[in-house]
């Protein structure tokens, strides 16, 4: 059994079909349903953030909120520093969506791996307010950031 606090969930993706002739016209990815038993606390905020090509968001710690992330456009890698000091790397993309849970007081970052802007959908159990000071910047000095360059 893994004792780490962060988690990842593979998401269901279903083809959608045109109503006139039944050809596949896209897809639908289920992020969360109230009966999935994935998200334990009520969601208080949902937002989309963008990450420019090769840019890093974070690392930082949210001290009051639990967050769930999924890349909905492009491709990102989430780096989560576990309580053990080890780093967990989780890739999520529009083609292979993975929901990433980062609990409060756990440091994380994400990097855009695609050649265009990526978009990350975030569900949080605490709504952000300007100047609430619940985020602490962190540095992953012992992490090898270079492995994600030129990908």
C-alpha distance (Angstrom), angle and dihedral (degrees) to the residues before:
residue distance angle dihedral
X1 . . .
X2 3.78 . .
X3 3.82 111.5 .
X4 3.80 94.6 -165.9
X5 3.77 117.2 115.6
X6 3.80 101.4 -138.6
X7 3.79 117.4 82.3
X8 3.76 139.4 -170.2
X9 3.78 128.0 -148.8
X10 3.81 125.7 -163.1
X11 3.79 107.8 -133.5
X12 3.79 129.9 -136.6
X13 3.78 116.0 -112.5
X14 3.80 121.3 -170.2
X15 3.78 130.3 -172.7
X16 3.78 116.7 -116.7
X17 3.79 121.4 -145.9
X18 3.77 136.2 -148.7
X19 3.80 112.5 -105.1
X20 3.81 94.7 -137.6
X21 3.81 102.8 52.5
X22 3.82 105.1 1.2
X23 3.84 96.5 -117.9
X24 3.80 116.5 150.5
X25 3.80 107.9 -95.1
X26 3.81 100.8 172.6
X27 3.75 141.9 -52.4
X28 3.77 144.8 -86.1
X29 3.80 122.5 -140.2
X30 3.79 118.1 -160.9
X31 3.81 108.9 -138.0
X32 3.81 97.9 175.3
X33 3.78 141.8 -16.8
X34 3.79 124.6 -169.1
X35 3.81 91.0 -117.0
X36 3.83 97.3 49.1
X37 3.83 93.1 90.5
X38 3.81 90.2 -141.8
X39 3.79 101.3 111.4
X40 3.80 110.7 53.4
X41 3.83 101.3 -173.2
X42 3.78 126.9 50.9
X43 3.78 113.7 -90.7
X44 3.80 111.9 -114.1
X45 3.81 100.4 174.3
X46 3.81 138.4 25.7
X47 3.79 122.4 -173.4
X48 3.79 143.4 157.2
X49 3.79 120.6 -131.8
X50 3.77 126.9 -170.6
X51 3.79 127.8 -138.6
X52 3.77 120.1 -161.4
X53 3.81 120.8 -132.4
X54 3.82 113.1 -66.7
X55 3.80 91.5 -3.7
X56 3.81 126.2 135.9
X57 3.81 124.4 -139.6
X58 3.78 110.5 -157.1
X59 2.86 147.1 -46.3
X60 3.76 93.3 -147.4
X61 3.78 142.2 130.8
X62 3.80 126.8 -124.0
X63 3.80 105.7 -147.5
X64 3.80 99.0 -167.9
X65 3.78 108.7 27.5
X66 3.78 140.0 63.1
X67 3.80 114.1 -140.2
X68 3.79 135.7 -157.4
X69 3.81 117.7 -162.3
X70 3.81 134.0 -170.4
X71 3.79 128.6 172.1
X72 3.80 108.1 -126.2
X73 3.82 98.7 174.6
X74 3.79 125.7 29.3
X75 3.80 123.6 -9.6
X76 3.80 132.6 -67.7
X77 3.77 137.8 174.2
X78 3.79 117.4 -139.7
X79 3.80 115.0 -148.9
X80 3.79 113.6 -160.5
X81 3.79 122.3 -174.9
X82 3.77 106.5 -142.8
X83 3.81 123.4 -147.7
X84 3.82 87.2 -103.4
X85 3.83 89.2 63.2
X86 3.81 91.9 -112.6
X87 3.79 120.3 125.3
X88 3.79 122.8 -124.1
X89 3.82 115.8 -156.1
X90 3.79 118.2 -158.7
X91 3.80 123.1 179.5
X92 3.79 119.0 -151.6
X93 3.79 126.6 177.7
X94 3.76 141.0 162.2
X95 3.83 88.3 -101.3
X96 3.82 95.0 45.9
X97 3.80 106.5 24.3
X98 3.79 116.8 -166.0
X99 3.80 123.1 -179.2
X100 3.82 109.2 -136.2
X101 3.81 120.5 -157.7
X102 3.80 117.0 -154.4
X103 3.81 112.8 -178.6
X104 3.78 122.7 -145.2
X105 3.82 114.5 -82.4
X106 3.82 91.6 27.3
X107 3.84 117.5 116.5
X108 3.79 118.6 -128.9
X109 3.79 144.0 162.2
X110 3.78 136.5 -177.8
X111 3.78 133.0 -149.1
X112 3.79 128.7 -156.4
X113 3.81 107.7 -123.7
X114 3.80 97.1 -179.9
X115 3.80 129.8 89.6
X116 3.82 91.5 -119.0
X117 3.77 135.5 44.3
X118 3.81 114.5 -62.7
X119 3.80 125.8 -148.1
X120 3.78 125.0 -145.9
X121 3.80 122.8 -162.4
X122 3.81 112.1 -147.0
X123 3.78 129.1 -164.2
X124 3.80 115.3 -168.2
X125 3.79 133.3 -176.7
X126 3.82 91.9 -143.1
X127 3.80 124.6 49.9
X128 3.80 116.3 -124.1
X129 3.79 117.8 -118.7
X130 3.81 125.1 -170.6
X131 3.80 112.0 -97.4
X132 3.80 94.9 8.5
X133 3.83 90.0 132.9
X134 3.79 95.1 -148.0
X135 3.81 94.0 132.7
X136 3.80 123.6 81.8
X137 3.80 120.9 -167.5
X138 3.79 114.0 -127.0
X139 3.79 134.1 -171.2
X140 3.77 124.1 -140.4
X141 3.81 93.9 -154.7
X142 3.80 93.2 164.5
X143 3.82 94.6 48.6
X144 3.83 121.2 103.9
X145 3.82 101.9 -128.0
X146 3.82 91.3 169.3
X147 3.82 93.0 75.4
X148 3.81 89.2 75.2
X149 3.80 96.8 51.0
X150 3.81 117.5 110.9
X151 3.79 94.2 10.7
